[in-house]
Amino acid sequence: MSLTESVAWVGVDWGTSNLRAWGIGGSGAVVARADSDQGMGKLARAQFPQALGAALGQMQLQAGPLDVVICGMAGARQGWIEAPYLEAPTDLRLLGQGAVSPDMPDERFRVSILPGVCQRQGGENVMRGEETQLLGLASLNPDYAGLVCMPGTHSKWARLDGTRIEHFSTAMTGEMFALLKSQSVLRHSLNGPLDGPGQDEGFVAGARDGLDNPAGLLGQLFTVRAASLLSGQAPDWCAGYLSGLLIGTEIAASRNEISTDPVPLIGSDKLCALYMRVLHMAGASGRLVDSTEVVLAGLTAARASIA
Amino acid sequence: MSLTESVAWVGVDWGTSNLRAWGIGGSGAVVARADSDQGMGKLARAQFPQALGAALGQMQLQAGPLDVVICGMAGARQGWIEAPYLEAPTDLRLLGQGAVSPDMPDERFRVSILPGVCQRQGGENVMRGEETQLLGLASLNPDYAGLVCMPGTHSKWARLDGTRIEHFSTAMTGEMFALLKSQSVLRHSLNGPLDGPGQDEGFVAGARDGLDNPAGLLGQLFTVRAASLLSGQAPDWCAGYLSGLLIGTEIAASRNEISTDPVPLIGSDKLCALYMRVLHMAGASGRLVDSTEVVLAGLTAARASIA
């Protein structure tokens, strides 16, 4: 990162809960960074320009008009302006052509919002944001064909063939973990320090149960409560078990589609490490992909084809 | 019910959220009834006697000491007094022998709290209250051997052989429905009237998906969101789909254990009707059992063997 290079264009990942912006210099390097908690979920339509302006105001910008390329929930119907979905199967190199331009009062900025991808056949589904990471992954690994796993609140599993997205699904694993941990009867068993030494043992036990019997999830969840009542399992074990059970169940559902190639994992390092471990338990393997690197590569690739 | 017959003993089902008490006359008929919202979850230990006294105070009681037989969460560790679990497999006729007697300041009442049942082998599990219904079912149907389904917040599936409970499991289906409906991202798709004409169509579609692919639950849940975004499915359809998907997934997990006999269903009429329908879709059948009738039969049978 050069301290003197100024920003030639800006890439933005604007999700439901926050906004991440990168200023890219003429050399292609990231020369500025701005983060904000002004996610789509917190903003009324009219507040988007100001939220973006505030993030850009933290960067040292070039004179003259500047491209701002946005992916994510800012393009949802409830966002700034709707960027209609591409429909899978499709070539992700079409993302740039599908971009829409919202009104931006500050005329220095030429703002484009990339579309998400929907799927109508083979299981209705939607994504907004992940498609740009997938385009980036494909740009960096042009020959990859196979599943990609993107762990998170709503984990995405996509089948890529180069820049083509063939099919995808969404597992509500992360949201389920958060709800069950804090809102369900299981919270009584997770009420205490969760980072203790039992967490790992619980995680492995849960992952094994999820992998072995994914159809039994509704019943196996209650194991958490029973294990604390009957075996005195502590909150750390219970939290590990719940996490392992959910991830194991998720991975089992895609197991038949996983080949011998390592599955690229895009997400937080901590979460991806857990998925990697369960993939290994399932006789498969994963490899960590830098999520910032792929979103930047995707924004860069999409920008090249914006009309 | 005689208006003149007085209460010879009292049976109580004391759950987490409410208390139901029946006054039984010398003839064995129910001659009084008291309901209260003073469930175990709302009471500190010292408040149980007063809550019970308030319920009994609504009944016209016989002079002299009176048996009060309680099943349910009042016997949990966090309840009035812990009634240690029987361990499955076991004969439910032992429930009375396992009863414990809490202190009751009003000496007219001889209070007994029945144990729950736990399972340590073949999947740790616990129940408190359902075991008494199961004993009642077995008392009324002495020859029944097979699965019993008790739909609810935490559905129980028990394998009975006469009065013997062989094995049981707990599916968090009802709690999951409530959490997903009101706390998850799916709430955006269920935000409106849920009782419309699309509910039935959604229910059948969801039940079919759950029965066909129970291992895919975490992914199929998101179908609710996608269907409202892409196909414009209304909240009634989405609520029906979510309900059908969860019940279908639950029933699929036990499908291999269901014989050609109708599965006794113990629970609310509305919920049992949904389960009956999905059992039929799965090529099986169910039959409604009156839940009050079986809990009373269970309390009666257990009372006979209280020491």
Interface residues (C-beta under 8 A of the other chain):
Chain A: R77 C118 Q119 R120 G123 E124 N125 V126 H154 W157 S169 T170 A171 M172 T173 E175 M176 L179 L180 Q183 S184 V185 P214 A215 G216 L217 L218 G219 L221 F222 T223 R225 A226 A227 L229 L230 S231 L246 T249 E250 A252 A253
Chain B: R77 C118 Q119 R120 G123 E124 N125 V126 H154 W157 S169 T170 A171 M172 T173 E175 M176 L179 L180 Q183 S184 V185 P214 A215 G216 L217 L218 G219 L221 F222 T223 R225 A226 A227 L229 L230 S231 L246 T249 E250 A252 A253
